[in-house]
């Protein structure tokens, strides 16, 4: 008797690390993976507010019968990715890595300072690279792993005020293609999930000004919600998506083709 296709979405026995999982998109993905049976490492940047938010995500998972633990680490600090990988791996070997944490600092290209440039590079690229270095090879040795990076439509449609952020997202997509080739034969898939205009706390002020005009350019006719990313993430993190590798998957209501 053939197993149900729904069984291929199950993540029982797997451990997932979701960076920036205290709220919004990261939280939605973490809850989705937990609902499929995964053990969750909830990363946050370590401030008092973020620690409280992460604790609430852990409680929600535990109240639903799941297992989760919060891990604080400021990605702007030296060796942050290495330290986070070590802490989480000591708790449980990581099977699924979702690189969601990032920062964007809107400003004109000619006003970008060394400090703001370095901070975005550290959080969006350097620390994620360290996590990839530490966690992907063990996945390959075990013969199973999933890496999902959270990109942006700005990979190909950069906002004039977000030159550094958009550049880091384009670089991240290049890394996905690179690692997908290197590890695909070891049972590890590496994919990029690119949200479109998702209504989050970070862009709520911007959307209040630009949202109505933006909706006119989205075939689906609405802005996205964090939960809109959950199903796609579950596909890419499970056996249901085992033959999806090196893909840039837009979840944008059709904006990329409009």
Beta strands, then each sheet from edge to edge (+ up, - down):
strand 1: 15-18
strand 2: 39-44
strand 3: 68-72
strand 4: 96-99
strand 5: 145-150
strand 6: 188-195
strand 7: 248-251
sheet 1: 3+ 2+ 1+ 4+ 5+ 6+ 7+
end
